Amino acid sequence: MLIYTAKGWEFERDTYSDELLAELRALISGEDYSFVNEFKDRNRGMILLLLEKIKISGETGFIPILEVWQKNGYRKVKEAIAKVIRVLE
């Protein structure tokens, strides 16, 4: 397990969310979105940052992925996903 300073985690969280965004973007053309099940127990701050980046992207292709993800998330993440879906629609 890696341990970061607050500043180090801030940088790593941003980098990691960019990597996850790229992985999700690659899933858009497919139909298997099971990858999002891995997000359930990830750092909530990083997940919320990822959702913000999806929202800013404006890419409606993320909606099916978000809908699958929303079924398996915790309450606060589900709420955040619903907001992103509304913005993208």
C-alpha positions, 0 to 999 in steps of 0.5 A, a space after each residue: 500500500 502506498 502512502 502519500 503526503 497531502 500534496 502528493 495524493 492531490 497530484 496522484 489523484 488527478 493523474 489517476 483520474 485522468 488515467 481512469 477517464 481514458 480507460 472509460 473513454 475507450 469503453 464507450 464504443 463497447 458494451 461491457 462496462 463491468 470495469 466500473 465495478 472496480 470503482 466501488 471501494 476507491 477513494 471517494 475524492 478521486 471518484 468525484 474528481 473523475 465524475 467532474 472530468 466526465 461532466 466537463 467533457 460533455 461527451 454523451 457517450 459516457 451515459 451508458 457507462 454511468 448508468 451501469 456504474 450508478 447501479 453499483 455505487 454508494 449513495 453519494 456516488 450514485 447522487 453525483 453520477 445522476 447529476 453528471 447524467 443530467 448535465 450530459 443529457 
